[in-house]
Amino acid sequence: MFGLFKRKSPIEKLQAKYNKLMKDYHEISKVNRKEAEKYYVQAEKILTEIKTIQSK
């Protein structure tokens, strides 16, 4: 209950986006590989953002 109003850090927000994109990538890769690659590229961009924020 005490964590109810806790704000997420920018890294936590990006990590959630990354996890969602990778989940979608995995599901779509079974059907349409070309479309799945778009999700993978987006996820990799978010991962590099996370790494740059962590390195600061």
PDBQT receptor file of N, H, CA, C and O in Angstrom, charges set to zero:
ATOM      1  N   MET A   1       0.816  -1.191   0.000  1.00  0.00    +0.000 N 
ATOM      2  CA  MET A   1       0.000   0.000   0.000  1.00  0.00    +0.000 C 
ATOM      3  C   MET A   1       0.859   1.253   0.000  1.00  0.00    +0.000 C 
ATOM      4  O   MET A   1       0.475   2.272  -0.573  1.00  0.00    +0.000 OA
ATOM      5  N   PHE A   2       2.023   1.182   0.642  1.00  0.00    +0.000 N 
ATOM      6  H   PHE A   2       2.335   0.354   1.108  1.00  0.00    +0.000 HD
ATOM      7  CA  PHE A   2       2.864   2.363   0.700  1.00  0.00    +0.000 C 
ATOM      8  C   PHE A   2       3.530   2.659  -0.638  1.00  0.00    +0.000 C 
ATOM      9  O   PHE A   2       3.925   3.797  -0.892  1.00  0.00    +0.000 OA
ATOM     10  N   GLY A   3       3.657   1.658  -1.489  1.00  0.00    +0.000 N 
ATOM     11  H   GLY A   3       3.336   0.734  -1.282  1.00  0.00    +0.000 HD
ATOM     12  CA  GLY A   3       4.241   1.856  -2.809  1.00  0.00    +0.000 C 
ATOM     13  C   GLY A   3       3.221   2.254  -3.855  1.00  0.00    +0.000 C 
ATOM     14  O   GLY A   3       3.541   2.338  -5.040  1.00  0.00    +0.000 OA
ATOM     15  N   LEU A   4       1.998   2.499  -3.425  1.00  0.00    +0.000 N 
ATOM     16  H   LEU A   4       1.737   2.431  -2.461  1.00  0.00    +0.000 HD
ATOM     17  CA  LEU A   4       0.918   2.792  -4.357  1.00  0.00    +0.000 C 
ATOM     18  C   LEU A   4       1.183   4.060  -5.161  1.00  0.00    +0.000 C 
ATOM     19  O   LEU A   4       0.912   4.104  -6.361  1.00  0.00    +0.000 OA
ATOM     20  N   PHE A   5       1.710   5.082  -4.508  1.00  0.00    +0.000 N 
ATOM     21  H   PHE A   5       1.930   5.045  -3.533  1.00  0.00    +0.000 HD
ATOM     22  CA  PHE A   5       1.909   6.361  -5.185  1.00  0.00    +0.000 C 
ATOM     23  C   PHE A   5       3.369   6.619  -5.543  1.00  0.00    +0.000 C 
ATOM     24  O   PHE A   5       3.738   7.743  -5.883  1.00  0.00    +0.000 OA
ATOM     25  N   LYS A   6       4.186   5.595  -5.467  1.00  0.00    +0.000 N 
ATOM     26  H   LYS A   6       3.886   4.681  -5.191  1.00  0.00    +0.000 HD
ATOM     27  CA  LYS A   6       5.597   5.734  -5.803  1.00  0.00    +0.000 C 
ATOM     28  C   LYS A   6       5.752   5.917  -7.311  1.00  0.00    +0.000 C 
ATOM     29  O   LYS A   6       5.178   5.167  -8.100  1.00  0.00    +0.000 OA
ATOM     30  N   ARG A   7       6.518   6.903  -7.691  1.00  0.00    +0.000 N 
ATOM     31  H   ARG A   7       6.984   7.513  -7.050  1.00  0.00    +0.000 HD
ATOM     32  CA  ARG A   7       6.773   7.152  -9.107  1.00  0.00    +0.000 C 
ATOM     33  C   ARG A   7       7.865   6.233  -9.606  1.00  0.00    +0.000 C 
ATOM     34  O   ARG A   7       8.783   5.864  -8.873  1.00  0.00    +0.000 OA
ATOM     35  N   LYS A   8       7.746   5.872 -10.867  1.00  0.00    +0.000 N 
ATOM     36  H   LYS A   8       7.000   6.171 -11.463  1.00  0.00    +0.000 HD
ATOM     37  CA  LYS A   8       8.771   5.041 -11.479  1.00  0.00    +0.000 C 
ATOM     38  C   LYS A   8       9.895   5.928 -11.977  1.00  0.00    +0.000 C 
ATOM     39  O   LYS A   8       9.667   7.044 -12.443  1.00  0.00    +0.000 OA
ATOM     40  N   SER A   9      11.097   5.424 -11.872  1.00  0.00    +0.000 N 
ATOM     41  H   SER A   9      11.283   4.518 -11.494  1.00  0.00    +0.000 HD
ATOM     42  CA  SER A   9      12.251   6.147 -12.389  1.00  0.00    +0.000 C 
ATOM     43  C   SER A   9      12.252   6.016 -13.912  1.00  0.00    +0.000 C 
ATOM     44  O   SER A   9      11.598   5.128 -14.458  1.00  0.00    +0.000 OA
ATOM     45  N   PRO A  10      12.982   6.893 -14.598  1.00  0.00    +0.000 N 
ATOM     46  CA  PRO A  10      13.063   6.781 -16.066  1.00  0.00    +0.000 C 
ATOM     47  C   PRO A  10      13.577   5.422 -16.526  1.00  0.00    +0.000 C 
ATOM     48  O   PRO A  10      13.144   4.908 -17.558  1.00  0.00    +0.000 OA
ATOM     49  N   ILE A  11      14.496   4.844 -15.766  1.00  0.00    +0.000 N 
ATOM     50  H   ILE A  11      14.848   5.262 -14.928  1.00  0.00    +0.000 HD
ATOM     51  CA  ILE A  11      15.029   3.533 -16.147  1.00  0.00    +0.000 C 
ATOM     52  C   ILE A  11      13.945   2.471 -16.031  1.00  0.00    +0.000 C 
ATOM     53  O   ILE A  11      13.846   1.590 -16.886  1.00  0.00    +0.000 OA
ATOM     54  N   GLU A  12      13.138   2.545 -14.991  1.00  0.00    +0.000 N 
ATOM     55  H   GLU A  12      13.219   3.260 -14.297  1.00  0.00    +0.000 HD
ATOM     56  CA  GLU A  12      12.056   1.565 -14.819  1.00  0.00    +0.000 C 
ATOM     57  C   GLU A  12      11.026   1.679 -15.938  1.00  0.00    +0.000 C 
ATOM     58  O   GLU A  12      10.504   0.670 -16.411  1.00  0.00    +0.000 OA
ATOM     59  N   LYS A  13      10.736   2.901 -16.357  1.00  0.00    +0.000 N 
ATOM     60  H   LYS A  13      11.160   3.721 -15.973  1.00  0.00    +0.000 HD
ATOM     61  CA  LYS A  13       9.795   3.105 -17.463  1.00  0.00    +0.000 C 
ATOM     62  C   LYS A  13      10.346   2.515 -18.760  1.00  0.00    +0.000 C 
ATOM     63  O   LYS A  13       9.632   1.831 -19.494  1.00  0.00    +0.000 OA
ATOM     64  N   LEU A  14      11.611   2.784 -19.032  1.00  0.00    +0.000 N 
ATOM     65  H   LEU A  14      12.191   3.340 -18.436  1.00  0.00    +0.000 HD
ATOM     66  CA  LEU A  14      12.237   2.256 -20.243  1.00  0.00    +0.000 C 
ATOM     67  C   LEU A  14      12.330   0.734 -20.190  1.00  0.00    +0.000 C 
ATOM     68  O   LEU A  14      12.147   0.064 -21.207  1.00  0.00    +0.000 OA
ATOM     69  N   GLN A  15      12.610   0.193 -19.022  1.00  0.00    +0.000 N 
ATOM     70  H   GLN A  15      12.759   0.737 -18.197  1.00  0.00    +0.000 HD
ATOM     71  CA  GLN A  15      12.706  -1.254 -18.877  1.00  0.00    +0.000 C 
ATOM     72  C   GLN A  15      11.354  -1.911 -19.152  1.00  0.00    +0.000 C 
ATOM     73  O   GLN A  15      11.296  -2.982 -19.754  1.00  0.00    +0.000 OA
ATOM     74  N   ALA A  16      10.271  -1.276 -18.714  1.00  0.00    +0.000 N 
ATOM     75  H   ALA A  16      10.317  -0.405 -18.225  1.00  0.00    +0.000 HD
ATOM     76  CA  ALA A  16       8.935  -1.809 -18.975  1.00  0.00    +0.000 C 
ATOM     77  C   ALA A  16       8.628  -1.793 -20.471  1.00  0.00    +0.000 C 
ATOM     78  O   ALA A  16       8.059  -2.746 -21.004  1.00  0.00    +0.000 OA
ATOM     79  N   LYS A  17       9.008  -0.701 -21.148  1.00  0.00    +0.000 N 
ATOM     80  H   LYS A  17       9.470   0.073 -20.715  1.00  0.00    +0.000 HD
ATOM     81  CA  LYS A  17       8.812  -0.622 -22.606  1.00  0.00    +0.000 C 
ATOM     82  C   LYS A  17       9.624  -1.695 -23.316  1.00  0.00    +0.000 C 
ATOM     83  O   LYS A  17       9.140  -2.348 -24.241  1.00  0.00    +0.000 OA
ATOM     84  N   TYR A  18      10.871  -1.869 -22.869  1.00  0.00    +0.000 N 
ATOM     85  H   TYR A  18      11.264  -1.339 -22.118  1.00  0.00    +0.000 HD
ATOM     86  CA  TYR A  18      11.755  -2.870 -23.466  1.00  0.00    +0.000 C 
ATOM     87  C   TYR A  18      11.162  -4.268 -23.314  1.00  0.00    +0.000 C 
ATOM     88  O   TYR A  18      11.132  -5.043 -24.270  1.00  0.00    +0.000 OA
ATOM     89  N   ASN A  19      10.691  -4.587 -22.114  1.00  0.00    +0.000 N 
ATOM     90  H   ASN A  19      10.715  -3.958 -21.337  1.00  0.00    +0.000 HD
ATOM     91  CA  ASN A  19      10.112  -5.901 -21.873  1.00  0.00    +0.000 C 
ATOM     92  C   ASN A  19       8.883  -6.142 -22.739  1.00  0.00    +0.000 C 
ATOM     93  O   ASN A  19       8.693  -7.243 -23.256  1.00  0.00    +0.000 OA
ATOM     94  N   LYS A  20       8.046  -5.119 -22.901  1.00  0.00    +0.000 N 
ATOM     95  H   LYS A  20       8.200  -4.225 -22.481  1.00  0.00    +0.000 HD
ATOM     96  CA  LYS A  20       6.846  -5.253 -23.731  1.00  0.00    +0.000 C 
ATOM     97  C   LYS A  20       7.217  -5.480 -25.193  1.00  0.00    +0.000 C 
ATOM     98  O   LYS A  20       6.637  -6.336 -25.861  1.00  0.00    +0.000 OA
ATOM     99  N   LEU A  21       8.184  -4.713 -25.684  1.00  0.00    +0.000 N 
ATOM    100  H   LEU A  21       8.655  -4.018 -25.141  1.00  0.00    +0.000 HD
ATOM    101  CA  LEU A  21       8.605  -4.872 -27.075  1.00  0.00    +0.000 C 
ATOM    102  C   LEU A  21       9.208  -6.249 -27.327  1.00  0.00    +0.000 C 
ATOM    103  O   LEU A  21       8.958  -6.856 -28.368  1.00  0.00    +0.000 OA
ATOM    104  N   MET A  22       9.998  -6.741 -26.384  1.00  0.00    +0.000 N 
ATOM    105  H   MET A  22      10.201  -6.248 -25.538  1.00  0.00    +0.000 HD
ATOM    106  CA  MET A  22      10.600  -8.061 -26.566  1.00  0.00    +0.000 C 
ATOM    107  C   MET A  22       9.545  -9.162 -26.513  1.00  0.00    +0.000 C 
ATOM    108  O   MET A  22       9.655 -10.162 -27.223  1.00  0.00    +0.000 OA
ATOM    109  N   LYS A  23       8.531  -8.985 -25.683  1.00  0.00    +0.000 N 
ATOM    110  H   LYS A  23       8.442  -8.173 -25.107  1.00  0.00    +0.000 HD
ATOM    111  CA  LYS A  23       7.438  -9.954 -25.627  1.00  0.00    +0.000 C 
ATOM    112  C   LYS A  23       6.686  -9.959 -26.955  1.00  0.00    +0.000 C 
ATOM    113  O   LYS A  23       6.390 -11.018 -27.508  1.00  0.00    +0.000 OA
ATOM    114  N   ASP A  24       6.379  -8.755 -27.463  1.00  0.00    +0.000 N 
ATOM    115  H   ASP A  24       6.620  -7.895 -27.014  1.00  0.00    +0.000 HD
ATOM    116  CA  ASP A  24       5.691  -8.648 -28.748  1.00  0.00    +0.000 C 
ATOM    117  C   ASP A  24       6.554  -9.222 -29.874  1.00  0.00    +0.000 C 
ATOM    118  O   ASP A  24       6.048  -9.905 -30.764  1.00  0.00    +0.000 OA
ATOM    119  N   TYR A  25       7.840  -8.944 -29.829  1.00  0.00    +0.000 N 
ATOM    120  H   TYR A  25       8.251  -8.389 -29.106  1.00  0.00    +0.000 HD
ATOM    121  CA  TYR A  25       8.773  -9.470 -30.829  1.00  0.00    +0.000 C 
ATOM    122  C   TYR A  25       8.723 -10.990 -30.851  1.00  0.00    +0.000 C 
ATOM    123  O   TYR A  25       8.670 -11.602 -31.918  1.00  0.00    +0.000 OA
ATOM    124  N   HIS A  26       8.739 -11.584 -29.690  1.00  0.00    +0.000 N 
ATOM    125  H   HIS A  26       8.782 -11.087 -28.824  1.00  0.00    +0.000 HD
ATOM    126  CA  HIS A  26       8.736 -13.040 -29.608  1.00  0.00    +0.000 C 
ATOM    127  C   HIS A  26       7.437 -13.622 -30.168  1.00  0.00    +0.000 C 
ATOM    128  O   HIS A  26       7.464 -14.625 -30.882  1.00  0.00    +0.000 OA
ATOM    129  N   GLU A  27       6.314 -13.005 -29.851  1.00  0.00    +0.000 N 
ATOM    130  H   GLU A  27       6.292 -12.191 -29.271  1.00  0.00    +0.000 HD
ATOM    131  CA  GLU A  27       5.025 -13.498 -30.337  1.00  0.00    +0.000 C 
ATOM    132  C   GLU A  27       4.898 -13.339 -31.854  1.00  0.00    +0.000 C 
ATOM    133  O   GLU A  27       4.438 -14.254 -32.537  1.00  0.00    +0.000 OA
ATOM    134  N   ILE A  28       5.301 -12.191 -32.378  1.00  0.00    +0.000 N 
ATOM    135  H   ILE A  28       5.675 -11.447 -31.823  1.00  0.00    +0.000 HD
ATOM    136  CA  ILE A  28       5.145 -11.916 -33.804  1.00  0.00    +0.000 C 
ATOM    137  C   ILE A  28       6.163 -12.692 -34.634  1.00  0.00    +0.000 C 
ATOM    138  O   ILE A  28       5.905 -13.003 -35.797  1.00  0.00    +0.000 OA
ATOM    139  N   SER A  29       7.319 -13.008 -34.047  1.00  0.00    +0.000 N 
ATOM    140  H   SER A  29       7.529 -12.755 -33.102  1.00  0.00    +0.000 HD
ATOM    141  CA  SER A  29       8.356 -13.707 -34.813  1.00  0.00    +0.000 C 
ATOM    142  C   SER A  29       7.892 -15.089 -35.273  1.00  0.00    +0.000 C 
ATOM    143  O   SER A  29       8.442 -15.648 -36.221  1.00  0.00    +0.000 OA
ATOM    144  N   LYS A  30       6.895 -15.628 -34.610  1.00  0.00    +0.000 N 
ATOM    145  H   LYS A  30       6.449 -15.173 -33.839  1.00  0.00    +0.000 HD
ATOM    146  CA  LYS A  30       6.370 -16.925 -35.015  1.00  0.00    +0.000 C 
ATOM    147  C   LYS A  30       5.547 -16.831 -36.296  1.00  0.00    +0.000 C 
ATOM    148  O   LYS A  30       5.383 -17.819 -37.011  1.00  0.00    +0.000 OA
ATOM    149  N   VAL A  31       5.026 -15.625 -36.583  1.00  0.00    +0.000 N 
ATOM    150  H   VAL A  31       5.159 -14.822 -36.002  1.00  0.00    +0.000 HD
ATOM    151  CA  VAL A  31       4.132 -15.439 -37.718  1.00  0.00    +0.000 C 
ATOM    152  C   VAL A  31       4.798 -14.658 -38.850  1.00  0.00    +0.000 C 
ATOM    153  O   VAL A  31       4.804 -15.095 -40.000  1.00  0.00    +0.000 OA
ATOM    154  N   ASN A  32       5.358 -13.499 -38.508  1.00  0.00    +0.000 N 
ATOM    155  H   ASN A  32       5.354 -13.144 -37.574  1.00  0.00    +0.000 HD
ATOM    156  CA  ASN A  32       5.888 -12.596 -39.522  1.00  0.00    +0.000 C 
ATOM    157  C   ASN A  32       7.262 -12.094 -39.079  1.00  0.00    +0.000 C 
ATOM    158  O   ASN A  32       7.362 -11.188 -38.252  1.00  0.00    +0.000 OA
ATOM    159  N   ARG A  33       8.289 -12.673 -39.619  1.00  0.00    +0.000 N 
ATOM    160  H   ARG A  33       8.207 -13.409 -40.291  1.00  0.00    +0.000 HD
ATOM    161  CA  ARG A  33       9.647 -12.366 -39.187  1.00  0.00    +0.000 C 
ATOM    162  C   ARG A  33      10.044 -10.920 -39.514  1.00  0.00    +0.000 C 
ATOM    163  O   ARG A  33      10.718 -10.273 -38.713  1.00  0.00    +0.000 OA
ATOM    164  N   LYS A  34       9.640 -10.419 -40.659  1.00  0.00    +0.000 N 
ATOM    165  H   LYS A  34       9.092 -10.945 -41.309  1.00  0.00    +0.000 HD
ATOM    166  CA  LYS A  34      10.001  -9.066 -41.064  1.00  0.00    +0.000 C 
ATOM    167  C   LYS A  34       9.386  -8.028 -40.129  1.00  0.00    +0.000 C 
ATOM    168  O   LYS A  34      10.048  -7.060 -39.756  1.00  0.00    +0.000 OA
ATOM    169  N   GLU A  35       8.150  -8.219 -39.755  1.00  0.00    +0.000 N 
ATOM    170  H   GLU A  35       7.612  -9.006 -40.058  1.00  0.00    +0.000 HD
ATOM    171  CA  GLU A  35       7.479  -7.305 -38.830  1.00  0.00    +0.000 C 
ATOM    172  C   GLU A  35       8.110  -7.403 -37.436  1.00  0.00    +0.000 C 
ATOM    173  O   GLU A  35       8.226  -6.404 -36.727  1.00  0.00    +0.000 OA
ATOM    174  N   ALA A  36       8.509  -8.597 -37.061  1.00  0.00    +0.000 N 
ATOM    175  H   ALA A  36       8.415  -9.409 -37.637  1.00  0.00    +0.000 HD
ATOM    176  CA  ALA A  36       9.116  -8.805 -35.748  1.00  0.00    +0.000 C 
ATOM    177  C   ALA A  36      10.448  -8.067 -35.635  1.00  0.00    +0.000 C 
ATOM    178  O   ALA A  36      10.803  -7.591 -34.556  1.00  0.00    +0.000 OA
ATOM    179  N   GLU A  37      11.176  -7.970 -36.724  1.00  0.00    +0.000 N 
ATOM    180  H   GLU A  37      10.888  -8.356 -37.600  1.00  0.00    +0.000 HD
ATOM    181  CA  GLU A  37      12.458  -7.271 -36.696  1.00  0.00    +0.000 C 
ATOM    182  C   GLU A  37      12.287  -5.797 -36.343  1.00  0.00    +0.000 C 
ATOM    183  O   GLU A  37      13.171  -5.204 -35.723  1.00  0.00    +0.000 OA
ATOM    184  N   LYS A  38      11.167  -5.202 -36.728  1.00  0.00    +0.000 N 
ATOM    185  H   LYS A  38      10.449  -5.683 -37.231  1.00  0.00    +0.000 HD
ATOM    186  CA  LYS A  38      10.899  -3.800 -36.371  1.00  0.00    +0.000 C 
ATOM    187  C   LYS A  38      10.803  -3.646 -34.858  1.00  0.00    +0.000 C 
ATOM    188  O   LYS A  38      11.328  -2.687 -34.292  1.00  0.00    +0.000 OA
ATOM    189  N   TYR A  39      10.138  -4.583 -34.212  1.00  0.00    +0.000 N 
ATOM    190  H   TYR A  39       9.711  -5.362 -34.672  1.00  0.00    +0.000 HD
ATOM    191  CA  TYR A  39      10.032  -4.552 -32.758  1.00  0.00    +0.000 C 
ATOM    192  C   TYR A  39      11.403  -4.730 -32.112  1.00  0.00    +0.000 C 
ATOM    193  O   TYR A  39      11.721  -4.087 -31.112  1.00  0.00    +0.000 OA
ATOM    194  N   TYR A  40      12.198  -5.599 -32.691  1.00  0.00    +0.000 N 
ATOM    195  H   TYR A  40      11.941  -6.122 -33.504  1.00  0.00    +0.000 HD
ATOM    196  CA  TYR A  40      13.528  -5.858 -32.146  1.00  0.00    +0.000 C 
ATOM    197  C   TYR A  40      14.411  -4.616 -32.236  1.00  0.00    +0.000 C 
ATOM    198  O   TYR A  40      15.149  -4.311 -31.300  1.00  0.00    +0.000 OA
ATOM    199  N   VAL A  41      14.341  -3.912 -33.336  1.00  0.00    +0.000 N 
ATOM    200  H   VAL A  41      13.741  -4.160 -34.096  1.00  0.00    +0.000 HD
ATOM    201  CA  VAL A  41      15.141  -2.699 -33.519  1.00  0.00    +0.000 C 
ATOM    202  C   VAL A  41      14.727  -1.644 -32.500  1.00  0.00    +0.000 C 
ATOM    203  O   VAL A  41      15.582  -0.984 -31.910  1.00  0.00    +0.000 OA
ATOM    204  N   GLN A  42      13.424  -1.482 -32.288  1.00  0.00    +0.000 N 
ATOM    205  H   GLN A  42      12.730  -2.018 -32.767  1.00  0.00    +0.000 HD
ATOM    206  CA  GLN A  42      12.942  -0.525 -31.296  1.00  0.00    +0.000 C 
ATOM    207  C   GLN A  42      13.420  -0.909 -29.898  1.00  0.00    +0.000 C 
ATOM    208  O   GLN A  42      13.830  -0.050 -29.117  1.00  0.00    +0.000 OA
ATOM    209  N   ALA A  43      13.364  -2.192 -29.591  1.00  0.00    +0.000 N 
ATOM    210  H   ALA A  43      13.031  -2.890 -30.226  1.00  0.00    +0.000 HD
ATOM    211  CA  ALA A  43      13.803  -2.663 -28.276  1.00  0.00    +0.000 C 
ATOM    212  C   ALA A  43      15.293  -2.407 -28.076  1.00  0.00    +0.000 C 
ATOM    213  O   ALA A  43      15.714  -2.033 -26.982  1.00  0.00    +0.000 OA
ATOM    214  N   GLU A  44      16.080  -2.602 -29.103  1.00  0.00    +0.000 N 
ATOM    215  H   GLU A  44      15.739  -2.906 -29.992  1.00  0.00    +0.000 HD
ATOM    216  CA  GLU A  44      17.518  -2.354 -28.995  1.00  0.00    +0.000 C 
ATOM    217  C   GLU A  44      17.810  -0.871 -28.771  1.00  0.00    +0.000 C 
ATOM    218  O   GLU A  44      18.732  -0.536 -28.028  1.00  0.00    +0.000 OA
ATOM    219  N   LYS A  45      17.050   0.015 -29.393  1.00  0.00    +0.000 N 
ATOM    220  H   LYS A  45      16.301  -0.257 -29.996  1.00  0.00    +0.000 HD
ATOM    221  CA  LYS A  45      17.233   1.455 -29.173  1.00  0.00    +0.000 C 
ATOM    222  C   LYS A  45      16.946   1.803 -27.719  1.00  0.00    +0.000 C 
ATOM    223  O   LYS A  45      17.674   2.585 -27.107  1.00  0.00    +0.000 OA
ATOM    224  N   ILE A  46      15.895   1.227 -27.174  1.00  0.00    +0.000 N 
ATOM    225  H   ILE A  46      15.305   0.591 -27.671  1.00  0.00    +0.000 HD
ATOM    226  CA  ILE A  46      15.555   1.485 -25.777  1.00  0.00    +0.000 C 
ATOM    227  C   ILE A  46      16.635   0.933 -24.856  1.00  0.00    +0.000 C 
ATOM    228  O   ILE A  46      16.963   1.550 -23.843  1.00  0.00    +0.000 OA
ATOM    229  N   LEU A  47      17.185  -0.215 -25.200  1.00  0.00    +0.000 N 
ATOM    230  H   LEU A  47      16.919  -0.716 -26.024  1.00  0.00    +0.000 HD
ATOM    231  CA  LEU A  47      18.256  -0.797 -24.392  1.00  0.00    +0.000 C 
ATOM    232  C   LEU A  47      19.485   0.098 -24.378  1.00  0.00    +0.000 C 
ATOM    233  O   LEU A  47      20.131   0.235 -23.340  1.00  0.00    +0.000 OA
ATOM    234  N   THR A  48      19.818   0.704 -25.498  1.00  0.00    +0.000 N 
ATOM    235  H   THR A  48      19.292   0.592 -26.342  1.00  0.00    +0.000 HD
ATOM    236  CA  THR A  48      20.967   1.617 -25.524  1.00  0.00    +0.000 C 
ATOM    237  C   THR A  48      20.675   2.867 -24.687  1.00  0.00    +0.000 C 
ATOM    238  O   THR A  48      21.576   3.402 -24.042  1.00  0.00    +0.000 OA
ATOM    239  N   GLU A  49      19.419   3.336 -24.696  1.00  0.00    +0.000 N 
ATOM    240  H   GLU A  49      18.687   2.901 -25.221  1.00  0.00    +0.000 HD
ATOM    241  CA  GLU A  49      19.050   4.472 -23.849  1.00  0.00    +0.000 C 
ATOM    242  C   GLU A  49      19.227   4.122 -22.379  1.00  0.00    +0.000 C 
ATOM    243  O   GLU A  49      19.731   4.929 -21.597  1.00  0.00    +0.000 OA
ATOM    244  N   ILE A  50      18.814   2.926 -22.009  1.00  0.00    +0.000 N 
ATOM    245  H   ILE A  50      18.404   2.270 -22.643  1.00  0.00    +0.000 HD
ATOM    246  CA  ILE A  50      18.950   2.484 -20.622  1.00  0.00    +0.000 C 
ATOM    247  C   ILE A  50      20.419   2.440 -20.234  1.00  0.00    +0.000 C 
ATOM    248  O   ILE A  50      20.788   2.878 -19.144  1.00  0.00    +0.000 OA
ATOM    249  N   LYS A  51      21.254   1.918 -21.111  1.00  0.00    +0.000 N 
ATOM    250  H   LYS A  51      20.955   1.562 -21.996  1.00  0.00    +0.000 HD
ATOM    251  CA  LYS A  51      22.685   1.823 -20.808  1.00  0.00    +0.000 C 
ATOM    252  C   LYS A  51      23.327   3.204 -20.681  1.00  0.00    +0.000 C 
ATOM    253  O   LYS A  51      24.188   3.404 -19.824  1.00  0.00    +0.000 OA
ATOM    254  N   THR A  52      22.920   4.164 -21.526  1.00  0.00    +0.000 N 
ATOM    255  H   THR A  52      22.221   4.001 -22.222  1.00  0.00    +0.000 HD
ATOM    256  CA  THR A  52      23.502   5.506 -21.427  1.00  0.00    +0.000 C 
ATOM    257  C   THR A  52      23.064   6.189 -20.144  1.00  0.00    +0.000 C 
ATOM    258  O   THR A  52      23.855   6.912 -19.537  1.00  0.00    +0.000 OA
ATOM    259  N   ILE A  53      21.838   5.983 -19.718  1.00  0.00    +0.000 N 
ATOM    260  H   ILE A  53      21.196   5.396 -20.211  1.00  0.00    +0.000 HD
ATOM    261  CA  ILE A  53      21.374   6.579 -18.465  1.00  0.00    +0.000 C 
ATOM    262  C   ILE A  53      22.121   5.952 -17.287  1.00  0.00    +0.000 C 
ATOM    263  O   ILE A  53      22.501   6.658 -16.353  1.00  0.00    +0.000 OA
ATOM    264  N   GLN A  54      22.331   4.650 -17.321  1.00  0.00    +0.000 N 
ATOM    265  H   GLN A  54      22.022   4.077 -18.080  1.00  0.00    +0.000 HD
ATOM    266  CA  GLN A  54      23.024   3.971 -16.228  1.00  0.00    +0.000 C 
ATOM    267  C   GLN A  54      24.491   4.367 -16.156  1.00  0.00    +0.000 C 
ATOM    268  O   GLN A  54      25.083   4.359 -15.076  1.00  0.00    +0.000 OA
ATOM    269  N   SER A  55      25.079   4.710 -17.285  1.00  0.00    +0.000 N 
ATOM    270  H   SER A  55      24.598   4.717 -18.162  1.00  0.00    +0.000 HD
ATOM    271  CA  SER A  55      26.512   5.059 -17.287  1.00  0.00    +0.000 C 
ATOM    272  C   SER A  55      26.769   6.464 -16.761  1.00  0.00    +0.000 C 
ATOM    273  O   SER A  55      27.912   6.809 -16.462  1.00  0.00    +0.000 OA
ATOM    274  N   LYS A  56      25.741   7.265 -16.647  1.00  0.00    +0.000 N 
ATOM    275  H   LYS A  56      24.813   6.984 -16.890  1.00  0.00    +0.000 HD
ATOM    276  CA  LYS A  56      25.923   8.642 -16.153  1.00  0.00    +0.000 C 
ATOM    277  C   LYS A  56      26.144   8.690 -14.678  1.00  0.00    +0.000 C 
ATOM    278  O   LYS A  56      26.312   9.772 -14.115  1.00  0.00    +0.000 OA
TER     279      LYS A  56
